[in-house]
Amino acid sequence: MKPPQARANVFVEATKSISVSSDISNPPFLRLDPRLGRRGFLAGAGALLFAVALEDSALAQGKLPQGNKDALLFVGVQPNGSVVLTCHRSEMGQQTWTAMAQILANELDADWQRVQIVQAEGHPKYGNQNTDGSRSVRLNFDRLRLAGATMRTLLEQAAAKHWKVPPSSCEAELGFVLHRGSQRKLNFGELVEAANKLPLPTASQVKLRERKAWRYLCHDIKSLTTPSIVKGEGTFGQDVRRPGMLYAVIARPPQVLGRPKHVDDAATLKTPGVKQLVKLPNLEAPVGFKPLGGIAVVAKDTWSAIRGREALEVEWEVGPNASYDSKSFEQSLLKAVRKPGKLARKRGDVARALSSAAKRLEAEYYVPHLAHSAMEPPAAVAEWTGDRVTCWGCGQTPQKARQTVAQVCGVPEANVTIHVTWLGGGFGRKSKPDFFAEAALIAREVKAPVKVVWTREDDLQHAYYHTVSAQRLEAGLDATGKCVALLHRTAFPPITSTFVAGATDADPGDLRLGASDTPFDVPNLQLESGQAEAHIRIGWLRSVANIYHAFAVQSFAAEMAHAAGRDPKDYLLELIGPPRTIDPNQEGAKYDNYGSPLKDYPIDTARLAKVTQEVATLAKWGRKLPTGHGLGIAAHRSFVSYVATVVEVAVDEQGRLTIVGVWSVMDAGTVVNPNHCESQLEGGTLFGLSNALFGEITATRGVIDQANFPDWRVMRMHEAPRHMEVKLIESSAPPGGVGEPPTPPAAPALTNAIFAATGLRIRRLPVFGTDRIDRLKLGTHR
Amino acid sequence: MTIRLKVNGKVHDVDVAGDTPLLWVLRDHLGLTGTKFGCGVAQCGACTVYVDGSPRRACVAPVSSVGNKPVTTIEGLEGPEADAVREAWLSLQVPQCGYCQSGQIMSAVALLKKRPAPTDTDIDHAMTGNICRCATYMRIRRAIHDAAGNLKK
């Protein structure tokens, strides 16, 4: 691994400046009355406060949303000179606190030591708080910069007025405004009062800091959370404590939509420490974010609750999902992709091109259910006062938590307050706030603050799983081996099924993740989707459908290369083709580009080719390898960023596999913090390799077979590669996603490497089964 | 029953069942939430503490088995190895979400106390019981080597 080190101005050489789409004549923020202070946010009145509009709220028209007299305090400079930022996105290790603060502090040229973060509660006034989709920076970069620059301009103007000098002779530096001519300086706090009396500057007066003057952006600023973490400080959802709090664990129906038929609670009530039992409402379809139902055991501490649950005898009504058997379902999914599906993208005439091709090949791929298994299992605390409830928890989507709590408790949303703690990993599981609703329901019954603790068994057996998928790819090659036709069929129980009971059609939202946006330069291309029913709760998991789509497409690219007798890297570059941009909408796809306009974030084949070439160079692709070693490559665009990965494996005669090295290159446009982006690139790649090596959730009679880490396996230290190198492409393009894009190419790079080493083509993940026998079934392959 | 415990140099009396794992006594009764719950079956290492100076998985250590042996948690972890590990963790920006890192740090410090210059294989053995789902393994390994190097100086 390249050591992260202090690097000044990594990206200073970039020539093009970032375009800011926000228009200063219609500013995306509102300056607030300085008399507005708020508990816990700004210590004193008199601060320079800006409420930054998030997306298309009323603020964009210069109006406060109705009913929010409590003010939208988003960024401010306090009279004591400190800069406060309300972070409305959830911190789960992606370093969003640090990144948001860097963007603001950079434009203000604040003193980094005087930047404070306040975690926002869940409220619509903060705009989009769904911390998913790798978009916290993407959504907030421009508006935070513009707000910071405007505040800086006001502070500079206030200083100029005070000194009676031209504003152009004053500039902010590290929390002060300096007058160049006289060496005088005033700190931000001293200027706040005067700045508040000035009119908002005009568009021509506000200048974003030039790239070469960036002090915090694109620099390896240290994380704001790490100093607490290394001391065991900081509050995660599982760590919340309230006076008089009780603890609950829940016996949930083993099958989704199951319900208790008969409960014998005698032994539970005799368990020391157990206070009472609470029956949760039975779940009705669609499952949404509602609790699964079951019986909560409430006790004086977590252990008593766990013991009480162990003593509980429940006979369950299994419900409509007891027919689900993932083994037989695998076969039905494969059948679904063997017949034509619903057309989702079409270029040219695939059927004709296939029939006239010099060579044809086909392959089927399968990726099982996966679980997030964040190291912190879900947890939330709820506390009622009258008909109002306050919750604390590790939520990725606090507004959804607020809605869900209101809905299941039958109270107005205005009566629900959601505080967001740190998240001990999210990976999409904590986007589903069912655990907040459980806490609220139980706390109301027991009339005391209650923490709902999910155990690891609860987490693995009652997740919102990554869906299960089958895909079939067919290709036609011409006499030179060039791909002239590509058919891609995909079938999976859609995430839509969580929200619409019985939904079986693939959603464009799933297809756009690595299927309807395949950037290959082939004259005939067709995407079809099959139908599949969900029998367990399906949800987002880090990089979502990109996991299986990239696995199939990037494996098949290597299979085509092999059939053509070509080097896989060269062949992949040929498939990516010449530099151009692609709009899948022109070929019948419903493609929303991760919510970002294609004009700002095009599908740019030059960037995909570049990361591919760079990673090949980094891994010394083409070098002579020892016997039993193999290199595999894969490249994939997701969340508007580009990642290519090379994996080197060694396989011995017994089929034992070692990941010798991993190289990964990412082009995420402008990056706020290179070191933290590299950390995501390392971790996201290993997350993908962990899933590919070991990840498989299975179900029998609708019940998940895996219960804890012995049977659900994730990568450990000795299974991580000893050698890993990552690299970011220097770019002045607008910022793209970082947390998820590293994951998709990891699995196909691994299986392509295994093929190169052994001739064994793995089309069904994971590489190793749940039997813990870590040997490849080499057979006659070597 | 009332059980007397010595944690981070302080004596506490807690009223819990004797089979209660040390983890829940620390977290729920003493408010020492730096020690994390990850699996409850000694598989993930998030709950690693020292009992009488040796690493234990607090989630499977009945509080009655601790007796009068001193307990050290991340909140009370100190000494040259702890300083070196924390410094390396900060310098290399090891943590992502941070939830497993209390346990990682407890294991890493215990390793360095036993082996001041650990090999990669030593690190594999000592750290394989600590899962990091963010997969910060590359940086953990490097940080342990760095901490060992800095301790020698």
Interface residues (C-beta under 8 A of the other chain):
Chain A: M1 P3 P4 M92 G93 Q94 Q95 D220 K222 S223 T225 T226 P227 S228 I229 V230 K231 G232 E233 G234 T235 F236 Q238 D239 R241 Y247 P272 G273 D301 T302 W303 S304 I306 R307 S373 A374 M375 E376 P377 W422 L423 G424 G425 G426 F427 V453 T455 R456 E457 N675 H676 S679 Q680 E682 G683 L686 F687 S690 N708 F709 P710 V714 M715 R716 M717 H718 A720 P721 R722 M724
Chain B: V16 A17 T20 P21 W24 R27 D28 H29 G31 L32 T33 G34 T35 K36 F37 G38 C39 G40 V41 Q43 C44 A46 T73 I74 E75 L77 R86 W89 L90 L92 Q93 V94 P95 Q96 C97 G98 Y99 C100 Q101 S102 I105 D120 I123 D124 H125 M127 T128 G129 N130 I131 C132 R133 C134 A135 T136 Y137 M138 R139 I140 R141 R142
